[in-house]
Amino acid sequence: MIRIEPGNATLGARVTGVDLARSLSEADFAAVLRALGQYGVLCLPNQPIEAAALRTFSARFGGLQAMSSGVKDRGEPGMPEVSILSNIVENGRPIGIPDAGQDWHTDMTYNRVMGFVNVLVAKKVPVRNGKVLGATEFTNTQAAYDDLPAEVKTELADVTATHDWNNFHEIMRRKGSTRPALTEAQRRERPPVSHPVFLTHPVSGRKVIYVNPGFTVKIDGWEDDASRDMLDFLFSHVLKPKYRYAHHWTVGDVLVWDHIGTWHQAVGDYTADEHRLMKRCQVLADKVFDPVFLEMALGAHAPA
């Protein structure tokens, strides 16, 4: 029987009583989806699944994003939807993306169809002197919206902002990443897009702040200084300690997190000789905003 145990932080719950190597029942998937909307980050421990099972489970939430052209060689062979995040080098070549996500962001806000879920399975976790390294940190944009001043909620109620894939890429390069600059062809592959600054979460029904430091570059229609000031205010607000939670990995953890209601960052506190290996699927929000999908997935628990 599935069990969902909330943590003590603003985000996070532990899910046991399921086997991701086998297909989840409709009732168990509904429970996972409801918990995702409520707790934002779900850990399913002791699930050392391989790429095919990871892909199958992830696809229950929506369509899967294939890897971009610049990193297609850093994924599971024959499975473009499964990327490898790792600092391991074999035969002089990185087997995965070594520095993915090492600053605050929300995946796939740079897409016309935004992201919904990330699903990662931990294969290798760095440990030094008994301390687990390479945590993933999260912050809660639903709770942060609730605490915004009323005048800010009103001012931004119908406003959109531009998100640019290249912005986060350049943040990583400024921090010392060896990744090359995006080519013009790569930038055309994922051009800047606009999304509302505030969204209603399709599962929880709560409002969220849908801008992030990694990809959001401008509030549409605002003067540059005013835009920068407001974005800086929102970024600082969402990153207050009271909204944050860190997951410290164990090999075999499957972590599922909601992009609409959270930001995250990977903590790069380990060396090249301390190996970290994750396999990842990125799920698009191509289904979750569809009332028919939600009614089928959640039944009586679907938002009105």
Helices and strands as residue ranges (DSSP letters): E 3-6, E 13-16, H 26-39, E 41-44, H 51-58, G 69-74, E 75-76, E 79-86, E 89-90, E 93-94, E 115-124, E 127-128, E 131-132, E 136-140, H 141-146, H 150-155, E 160-163, H 165-174, H 184-189, E 193-196, E 198-200, E 207-209, E 216-219, H 224-238, G 241-243, E 244-247, E 254-258, E 262-266, E 277-284, H 291-298, G 299-301
